[in-house]
């Protein structure tokens, strides 16, 4: 898809990174999409979240597993909707948002998504650095400092800071090499992580013996003790998992624009979401149960488990693959969207590479503060709050494309500031969309933090998205 106007696009809204990608220039297929999700699920944060869900909500293992798989199907349905327009038109989320928010108003949701991307990028950079630190300690025989924090700065020792700097520099270098290299990196990291996780599971099983099955039985036979608790726990697990993918769900077009056909996108989403989530969750459960038998505690951080396995070869291989998986999804799900979104703020002066460097600079400080301050709110609360903020943006985008635009976009108008343009609205802003976003966001965030609404917390993201879309359709009266 190309811009058909004979006049050049408005420079304040256009640069080559935001322009539509013709189908013949797209290099991704189902395998690349599959590995986007693989790396997201297999990242250190993803593993920790999956393992924690089996232990946090008081459900038996079967219900927790069912909730995770159901969440996978829900996310697959959502990204198929948000990815389809970008497959057709080849545009990123930041440009797609102009249709509903206005050519200037789209800078607000793009900035909001960019801020979330920068935040996640910093956090995932820290998690990736723990894998590098694990390798450095194994190679040089460095002991882990005592938990009293002596000899640390912001909760990290010297070797942790070295690892953090290595990861930060590596990610920037890979990003600057281009999306093709990022895709190749994902295609290597995704399958390799599975191989290492299976190897780790087999080694844990070998060391733990048959006692591992007893612990798995305890987890799968657990019970909340009442039907209401079981239902609320099930809903909570589904909600947390959907919220975990919320940032990627809203801007999945940033990835699907590189795919040639919708069929490839759908196939990659099917194998990468419900199927991959189910398999990886079982591996995480198996390893966690084995760790209980071996070490007497339920460890949800895989680097802690690997560090206790007395095998330096496995430690190094695991460290490299955890690093690769976390870095891969960090670039695709956080760095690249943030780069596009920052570039969208001033396309004439900022391209995607400059936007990426700005994002990396801010994220460096966020990741450095994760241990000392940010992690105190808890993983589940953090994930749910981020998801709640983004939910209405998704609903507005989907409602606009499918119900208001009737799946037909004016590509010239998306890159034009002409007051007569279809997406100019009121001085470039669609006030109806802004109002819908504000009202729906207040509600969806309230389901996380307000006691009166917390019974809806598991559905907070879905309700926020639905409410945002509904309000947008009602308030937006254009023909």
N, C-alpha and C positions, 0 to 999 in steps of 0.2 A: 504494500500500500504506500502510495506517495502523495505528497501535497500537490494538488492539481492547479493551483492558482498560477497565472503567468507572472505575477509580482512576487518578489522575494518575501519570505516570512518575516514578521516583525522581529527585529533583533533582540528586543527586550523579552521575548517569549521563546526564542529559538536558539538552539545550538545543535551541533551534530550528534551529541550524546542523547538529546531529547527527541530527535527526529525519528519518524517511523522507519523501521527496519524492513526492507523488502524481503519477501519470502526466500528469494534465491540467495540471499546473503546470510540466512540463519543456519547455524551449525548444530543446534541442540536437537535431541530426539527424546524418546521415552527413557532411555538409560540415564541421560543427564538429569532429567526430572526426578527419576527414582533415586539418584544419588544425592540430590538436594535434600530430600527428606531423610534418606539414610544417615547423612552426616548430621542433620539436625537432631534426630533421635539418638544417635550414637555419641553425641558430644558428651563431655564429662557432666555438664549441667543436666542434659537429658537423661543420662544414666542415673544420676543422683535423684532426680525427680521420680523416675519410674520405680526405683527401688524404695523410695520413701513412701510412695502411695500404698504399697503393700503393708506398710507398718503404721501409717498415720491415722487412718479413718476408722479403724476397728472392724473393717469388713473381712470376711473370709477371702482367701485367695481367688476363688472362682469368681466371686462378684467383682473383685478389683480388676481381675483380668478382663471380664466381660465389659466393665466400664471403660477400660482403656481401649479395647477394640471398637466399642460403640463410638467413642470419641474420634477414633481414626476415620470411621465412615462419615461422621459429621464434618470433620475438617476436609475430607476429600470432596464432599458435596459443595462445601463453601468455596474451596479454591478452584473447583471446576467452573463455578459461576464467575469468580473474579478474574480468572485467567483467560476466559474465552475472548473478551473484547481485545485484549492485547495480542492474542494469537492472530486475530483477524486484521487488526490495524497496525500492529508492530510498535505500539507506543508504551512508555513506562507509566507507572501509577501516577506520578506527578503531573503528567499531561492528561491522563484519563480523568483525574479529579477536576480538571477545568470545566468539563461538561456539566457537572452538578454544582460546583462551588463558584464558578466564574473564573475568567482568565487570570484575575488578580486574587480572587478569594481562594483559589486552589493553593496559594502559597501557605495559607494557614494550616490545612490538614497535611500538606507535604512537610511543613516544618515540624508539626506535631509527630508525624511518623519518623521524620529524621531525628528528632530528639530521642524518641524511644529507641531507634536503631543505634544511635551513638551510645546510649546508656547500656543497651545489651552488648554492644561491641566491647565496651570497657569491661563488663562483667565476664564475658566469654574469653576475653584476652587473659584475664586473671586465671580462669579455670584452665585454659590451655597451658599457661605458665607453670601450673602445678605438675603437669606431666613432664615438662622439661626439667623442672627442679628435681623430680623423682629420678630422672636419668642422670643428672649431674651428681646427685648424692650417691647413686649406685656406682658410677664410674670412679669417683674420687674418694669414696668411703666417708662422706660427710655425715655426721650424726644430726638427727633432728633435734632442735632445741627443745628444752623443757617448756611445758605449757604455761609457765608463769610469764612468758613474753620477754624474758631477759635477752638482750642482744638483738632485739628486733626494732624495726621502724614501721609504724602503721601495721603492725601484726605480721610483717614479713622479715625474714632473716636475709643476710647478704646474698646467699645463693638463690633465694626466692626473687630478689630484685634483679639479679643477673638473668634469671630465666624469663622474668617479665619483660626485660628490655629486648631479649632475643626474639621473643614471640612478637612483640610490637613491631620490631624492624622487619621480621620475616613477612608479616601480613602486608605491610605497606609495599614491600618489594614485589610480592606476588600480585597485588592489586594493580600496580603500575605496569605490569607485564601484559594486562588485558584480560578480558572475559574468557578468551579461548584457553589461556593457561589456567584460569580458575576452574573451568570445566574439566580440563585434564586432571587437575589436582583432585577434584571431587571424585572422578571416575576411578582413580587409584585408591583414594582413602576409604570410600564407602565399603567395597568388598573386603579390603584388607582388615578393616576393623572387625568385621564379622568373623574372619578367620582367627584373629587374636582372641576375641571374646569367647569363641567356642573352645579354643585351646586353653584359656584360663579356666573355663568352666570344667573341662575335663581334668585339669591338674588339681583343682579344688576338690573335685569328686574323688580323685585318686587318694588325696591326702586325708580327706574327711571320712572316706569309707561309707558304709551303709548308714551311718548316723545322719548323713545329709537328707535321706528320705524321711526320717522322723521329723526333722526340723521343717521340711517342706510340708509335711502333713499337718504340723502345728499351725503353720501359716494358712494353709488352705482350709483347715477346719475351724479357724477362728470365727467368732460371731460377736455382733454388737449386743446381743441379748434381747433386743426388741425390734419389732418391725419398723417402727418409725426411725430408729437409729440406723437401721440397715438401708432404708430408702434414702435418708438424708446423706449418708456416707456415699452411697452409689452416685447420687446426683453430684455430690461434691467432687468426686474423682473425675467424672465426666467433665464437669465445669473447669477444673484445674487444667486438665489435658487440652481442652479446647482453647482456654486462655493462653496456654503455653505457646501455641502456634498462632496466636492472634496477630502478632506483628507481621508474620509472613502471609497470613490469609489476606490481609487488606491490600498488600502490595505484591501479590503473586504475579501480577502482570509484568513486574520488573524482570521476571524469569521466563514467563511464558512467551514473551515477545521474541525470544531467541529460538522458539520451537516452530517447526514447519507446519504442523497440522494439529487440530484439536484432538484427533485420535491418539497421537503420540503423547499429548499432555495428559489425557485421561488415563492412559495405560500407565504412565509413570506415576501418577497420583495414586492409582489403585495399589500397585506393588510397593510404593514407597510409604504409604500411610497405614491403612488398616493391617495389611499383611506384614509389613516390616515392623510395625509397632507391636503386634502380637508376638512375633518371634523374639524380638529384642527384649521385651518385657519378661518373657519366660527365662531367657538367659540371665537377666539381671536378678530375677527371683532365685534362680538356681545358685548363682554365685553368692548372693547375700545369705542364703540358708547355709551354704558350706562354710562361710566365714564365721557363722555362729558356732558351728561344731568345732572349728579349728581354733578360734580366738576368743570364744565366749561372749561376743557382742555382735550386734547387728550393724555392720559397717555398710553405709550407703555410698561412700566415696570410693570408686574403684582404685584410685591411686593409693589409698590406704591399704586396700587388700593386696594389691600387687607388691607394695613395699614390704609386706610381711611374708610373701612367698620367697623362700630361699632359693632363688634361681635368677642369677644376674642377667642371663640371656633373655628370659621371658620379661624381666623387668624393663630392659632396654627396648625390646620390641613393643611391649604394651605402651610404654611411655611415648614412643614415636607415633604409634597409631592413634592413641588418645589425643595427642597433640594435633595430628593431621585432621582427624574428624572434627575437632572443635574449631580449628582454624578454618577449615573448609566452609562450615556452615556460618561461621562468623563473617567471613567475607561475603557470602551470597545473601544471607538473611539480614545482616546488619550493616556492613560496610558499604556495599554497592547501593542499596536503597538510600542510605543516608547521603551518599555522594550525589545521587540523582536529585534528591530532595533539596540539598543545599544548592546545587547548580540551578535548580528551578527558581530559587529566590532571586537570582540575577544572571540569567543565561548569557547575556552579552559579555559579562566580566568573569564568570565562574564556570569552568567546564567540570566534567565529572571527576577528573583527576585532582583538580584543585579542591573540589568539594570533599573528596576522600581524605586529602591531607588535613583539611580543617576538622573533619570528623575524627580522624585518628588522634589529633592533638588534644581535643576535648576528652575523648574516651580514655586516653592514657591516664588522666587524673582520676576519672571515675573508677577504673579498674584498680588503681592503687589504693582507693579508699574502701574497696569492697569488704575486706577482712575486718578493718577497724570499725566501720560505721554501718554501711548499707546492709550487710547481711543480717543485721540485728532484727530486721522486720520479719525475717523468715522467708523461705523459698515460696511457699504456697501463697502467702499474702502479697508478696512482690509480684508473682506471676499473675494473680487475679486482678490486682490493681492496674497493671500495665494493660492487660486485656480489656478491662472495663473502659479505659480511656479511649481505646481504639475502636471499640465495637460499633458506636453510632456511625463512624466514618465508613465502615464497611456497608452498613445498611443503606446509607445515603447513596453510595456509589452504585450498589446493585440495583436499588429501586429506580435510580435515574436511568441507567442504561437499559434495563429490561422493560420498565413500565412507562417511563416518560419519553426517553429517546427512541423507544421501540427498536433497539439494537442497531440504529443507524446514526453515525456520528458525522458531523461536518468537519473534515480534517482542516480545511482552510481556517475555519472559525476558531479552532483550538489554538492556532498560532497567530491570531490577529487581535489587535487592540481597537479595531474600528468600533465606534459606539453602536453601529448598526449590526454588529456581529451577533450571531446566535447565542454565544456564551458570554456576552459582555454584561448582561443583566443591569444592575445598578452600579455604574462606575467600575465595572469589572468584578463586582461581588454579588453573589446570590444570597440575599438576606434571609430568604426562607430556609436555605440550607444551613446557614449559621445558627439560626434559632433552633432548628431541629437538632442540630449537633449539640448545642448547649444543654437543652432540656434532657435529651436522652443520655448524655454523658453524666449529668448529675444523678440520674436514677441508677445507671449501671455501676458507677463508683459507690453509690450508697448501698448497693447490695453486698458490697465487700466489707464496709466499715460501719454502717448504721445498724444497731441491734434490731430495729423494727423491720428491716429489709433483709437481714442475713439469712432468713429461711429460704430466700430466693437466690442465694449466692451461687449455687451450682448452675443456675440458669441465667446468671447476670449478664454474661457476654451475649448469649442468644437473644435475651429480652432487649438489651441495649441496642443490638443491631436491628432487631425488628422494629423497636420504637423509633429509632432514628429514621429508618426507611419509611415507616408509616407517616410520621410527622412531615417528612419531606414531601411526600406525595400530596398530603392534605394541604400544606402551606404553599407549595409551588403551583401556581395557577396558570403557568404559561400554556399556550395551545400546543 
